[in-house]
Amino acid sequence: MSSENTPSTADAAGDAGEESAAVWDVVVVGAGPAGASAAHAAAVAGRRVLLLEKARLPRYKTCGGGIIGPSRDALPPGFELPLQDRVHAVTFSLDGRFSRTRRSRRMLFGLVNRPEFDQALVESAQKAGAELRTGVTVSRVEQHGPAVPDRRTVAVVLSGGETVLARAVVGADGSASRIGAHVGVKMDQVDLGLEAEIPVPDTVAEDWAGRVLIDWGPLPGSYGWVFPKGDTLTVGVISARGEGAATKRYLEDFTARLGLAGFEPSVSSGHLTRCRAEDSPLTRGRVLVCGDAAGLLEPWTREGISYALRSGRLAGEWAVRIAGAGDAVEARRQALNYAFAIKSGLGVEMGVGRRMHQVFSRRPGLLHATLTGFRPAWNTFADITRGSTTLAELIRTRPLARRALTALDNRSPENAS
């Protein structure tokens, strides 16, 4: 696929006429998992799709790279995961103490390097027919004004002054999204993640193969992780924004405790994760947002890849419908349907995740004791990571789980241990 061309009035459409040839059906901004999934879904439907990305691919992203069941299930048909490791064991610890390892004969989840994973998703979208342009920064989108020829068109204005026209636009440009700002996305929970990619000798790598560590941290709502990827360990921590110095100390202490302080990281990075407010919009006119741009991620674990893949696919499918809408009323109806699909699925999961995050922030010790000492809790954790169920499904279908979460919700912070 061409990586630098927009449709030519003369060449792209022949007899179709200038106006139709100059307008893309769907323009997707951002080529991460959400954007690539949206582009793939729209291209598979036979639409002319342009995928814009400001970076040169492949590029590094601060992310643990865990591929849980819902992520795997949302991948394009035939997609081959570039797995670096398959996880069969999890070691849990409580700020470095009370360590216990749980094991499973079946794989719990897989681990990928984000540059390879994202690149493979983009290539899948290109094979489906999407065009890619990299090194392109979008400055704004316009749905009214001189740059917009009619009410069925959105103008995507690039930083160099070029304007790209589309029947529908999908914003997948990350947690600091310019498309999200246009839509009016409101963020609620904001956290800071710090991460290091640490190359290690074979003897150290062998000790971690097939096993991850999750450490419930010293700051409210914080935790750390070690994810093995061949000869490299991804080591990171996350906590609420505003605790930057304490979060940095946690990462330093965590790394030292593991005996990894003597190894030089190949990459050290940080990233803000943002969860949407429950009343935050997901659409505006012919513009949709998905993934991090919409603030869609799991509030407790801050897992975002499955939310990006699932919301991206939905955004691509509904962008196709919006692109085909002949008037503003039909476009609005399809946009509302997209918002309903997100809220009734991922939104419900996020609601349960918010409650879990509040409980975890108050009582990390209780959560640790439950996961390490209560076999049904571990089995539930395994089922969720494999994709056999979700937190929302558990609360909806299992009265005991619902009552337990409600009881924990009602415990006041002063009674928490």
N, C-alpha and C positions, 0 to 999 in steps of 0.2 A: 504494500500500500504506500502511496505517496505520503510523505510526512510534512510537506510544506505547502501544498496547494489548496486553495479555495476553489469553488466551482467557477469555471469560466463561462461568461455569458455566451461567447461564441462557440466554445467547444463542448461544454458539459451537457447541453440540452438540445442542441440542434434546432429542431422545429418547435420546441416547447415554449419558446419565447423568453425574452430577457428577464422579466420579473420572476418567473418561477425558477429559472436557472440560477439567479443570484441569491436565492434564499435557501439556506439549509433547513431541512425538516426539524432536526434537533441539534443544538449545540450543547455540549457538556463541558463544563469548566472544572478542571482538576482531574488528573489521571491516576489517583489512588484507587484502592479497592472499590469505593463507592462510585467514582466516576467511570472507571473501566467497566463495572457491572452495568451501569446505566447505558453506556455507549453500546455494549454488547446486546442488551435487551432491545434497544431501539433499532440497531442494525439488523438483528435477526428478523425483526418485523418488516424488513425491506425498506426502511427509511434511509434517507441520506443524512449521515451523522458526522459531525465534526467534533473531535475531542481535543481540547486545548489544555496544555500543561506548561507552567512557567519554568519548570526545571528541565534539565537535560536528563533523560532516562538512560540507565537506571540511577536512582538516587536513594540515599539513606534516609530512613525515618526512625525516630525514637519510638520503639515498640518492642514488646517482648516477642512477638511473632508466634503466639499460640493459636493454633487452628483447632477450635473445638467443633463438636458435631454440627451445630447450626451453621457455622462457616462452611464446613465441608459440603453440607446439603445445599447451600446457596450458590455453589460454584457453577460455571457454565458446563453443559454436558461435555463429557470427554476430557475435562481439564485435569492435567496431571500435576499434583502437588509437588513442588520441589522440596520435599521434607529433608531436614537436616538430622532429625531424631524423632523417635516415636516414644512417647512417655507411657510407662507402665507403673511408675511409682511416684508418690508425692511425700516429701518430708515436710511436716508442719512444725513450726516453732513459735514460741511466744517471746518476742524480743530476745531471741537467742537461747531461750530456756525451754525446758520441757519438750525437747525434740522427740518426735515419733514419726516413723515412716509407715505409710500404708501402701500396699501393693495390689496390682490387678493383673490377672492373666491376659485380659483383653486390653488393647490400647485405649488409653484415656483420651489423649489428644496428640496432635503432631506439632512440630516446631519448624518454622521457616525463617529464612533471612528475607526481610522485607524488600530489598532491592530486586532480588530474583523473583519473588512472589508477585510484586506489583508489575514488573516487566512482563511476566507470563500472562497476567490478566489483560494488560494492554494489548499484547499480541493476539490474544483470543478475540478481543473486540475488533482488532484490525482484520483478522481472518473472517469475521462475520460481516465485514464491509465498512466499518468505521474508518474515517480518515483521522490522522494524528498530526498535530502541530505542536512542537515543543519549543521551549525558550520564548514563550508568549505570555505576557502578563495582561490580564483583564483589569482595566481601571474602573469600569462601571457597566451597568446595563440600563437601557432606556426603553420604556414602553410607550412613551409619548414624546412629541417634539419633532424637530426638523430631520433628525436622523432616522425616524421611523416612517416608512412610506404608507402604512395603513394599520388598522387596528388588529390585524392578524399577525403582526410582525413584531419581533423584539430585536433591538439593536444591541449588540455586544461590542463595546468600544474598547480597543486595545490601547496599551500605554503609548504606542508609537503614533496613535491617531487613526489607525485603520478601524473600520467598522465592519463587523460581520453580522449578517442578518439571519434570523431563524424564526421558525414558527413556534418553537418551544425551547426553553433553556433549562438545563439542569445544573444547579450549583452544587459542586462537590469539591470545593476549593479549601477544605480544611477548617480548623476551629476558629481561625481569624478571617472567615469568609467575607469577601466583598459582596458576593451574591446573597449571602445570609443577611448582610446589612441592608441590602435592597429590599429583601422580603420582610425584614423587621424581626429576625430571630432574637429571642431573649434567652439568655443563659442564666442558670440557677446555680448549680454546684460547679466550682472551678477548682481544679487540683493541679499540682505541679509534680511531674514525673521526671526523675533523673536516672540516667542509664549509662552503663559502660559496657563496651564489647571488649572482653579480656581474652587474648590468646593464651593458652596454657599448654604445658607439656603433655605428652601422651598419657603419662601416669596419672595426671590430675583429670584429664578428660575421661579416662576410663572409669574413674570413680563416680562420675556424674552421668555417664551414658544411660539413657532411658529413665532418668530420675530428675525431678525438679524440686526446688525448695520454695516454700511459701512461709514467710516470717511475718507474723502479726506484729506491727511495729509499736514504738513507744509514743507516737503522736496519735491523737484521736483520728480514727479512720485510715491510718497509714498501714502499709505493708510493704514487704520487700520480696524479691524473687530472684532465683537463679535458674536460667533456662539453658541447657547444654545444646550446642550446635557444632558437633564435630570437635575441632581443635579450639573452639572459642566458647566462652561462657558469656551469656547475656545476663548482666547483674544490674538490677534496678530497684528503686523505691518510689513510692508515691504518697503524697500527703496533701492536705488542703493548701491552696495558695495563701500566701501571707506568712508561711512558716519556712521560708526559703533557707535561712541559715540552719535551722533545726533539721530540715529535710536533708541538706548537704551533710550534716554531721551524722545523721542516721545512715546514709549511704557509706560514708567513710568507716563508721563503726561496724556496719554490716559486712563490708568487704574485708576489713581486718579480722573480724571474728571468724570468717571462713578460711583464713590463711591465704587470701588472694591479693593482699595489699602489695606484695612484692612483684607482681606482674604488671607490666605497662599496658594500659588499655590502648587498643587501636582506634577507638572512637569513644568520646565522652560527649553526652548530649543531654538536653533538657527539653521539655515540651509541656504546654498547658493543655489539659483536657477539660472540656466544657460540656455539661449536661444541660439540655434545654429546660426552660420552665414549662410547666404542664400546659399553660395557655399560649405558648409560643406558636406563631404561625409557621406553616410549612410551605405555603404558596403565596404568590402575589401575581395576579393576572396569568400570564403564560409562563411564569417562572416557578420552578420547584426547587427545593433544597433537600439534600439527603446526607447521610453519613455525619461526619464531624461538622460539616457546614450547617447542619440542622440541629446540632447538639444531641445526636442520637448515639448513646452508648450506655452501657450498664453502670448505674451509679455506684454500686458497691465495689465491684472488681475493676471498674473502668475499662472493661473489655469492649473494644470498638470494632474489631474486624468483622464479626458476624453481623453487627448492626449496619456497618457500611455495605457489606455485600447484599444483605436483604433489602435495605432501604434503597440502595442503588438500583437493584433489579426492578423494584416497584416504580421508582422514579422514571426509569427508562420506558417501562410499559405504559405508564400514564402520560409521559411526554409524547409518545406516539399518538395517543388519543387527543391530546390537546393540540398537537400539530395539525390534526385533521379536522379540528373544530372550525366550523364556518363563521361563527360569531362569538361575541364575548360571553353570551349566556351559556352556550355549550362548553366553551373553554372553562368557564367558572364551575360548571357542573362536574367536569372531569377533574378539575383541581380539588374540589371538595371530596370527590371519591378517593383521590390519592391520600388526602389528609386523613380521611376516615380509615383507610387501610393501614396507615402507619399507626394511628392512635389505638386502633382496636387490637393490634398485634404487638408491635415493639413498644408502644406507649404503655400498655398494660404491664409488660415485663419490666419496664423502667419504674413503674409505680411500686412494684414489689421490691425492686432493687433499692429504691430510696428507703423503704422501710428497713431492709436488711442493713443498709449503710448506717442508719441511725442506731440500730441495735448494736452493730459491730463497733461503732464509735464509742458507745457507752460501756460495752461489755465484751471486749476482745477475748478475755480469759474464758468466758463461758462458751464462746464460739469454738475456741481452740479445744477445750475439754470435750465438747460435743463431737467434733469431727474426729478426734483421736481416740475417744473412749466409748463412742456409741456407734456400733456397727451400722445400724440403719442410716445414720447421718452420713457416714462415709459412702454407703451404697448410693444415697441420693446425690452426693457430690459427683460420684462417678457417672451416674445416669445423666446428670446435667452436662458434664463435659463431653460425654459421648453423643449428646443430642437426643437421648431417649425421652427426655422431658425438659421442662423449663421451670424456673422458680414460680412463674405465674401459673403454670399448669398444676404444679404441686399445691399451691394455695387454693386453687379453684376446686381440685378434685379430692384432696385429702383433708378431711376435717381435723385430724390430729395436727397436721402441719399448720393449718389455718389458726387453730386455737393456740398453738405454741407461739406463733409470731404475734398474735394479738396480745397474749400475756406479756411477751417481751416489750411490745410497743407501750404497754401501760405501766411499765416499771419506770419510776422517776429516776433522773440522773443521780440524785443524792442517795438512792438505794443501790446504785450500781457498784459493783466491786471494781 
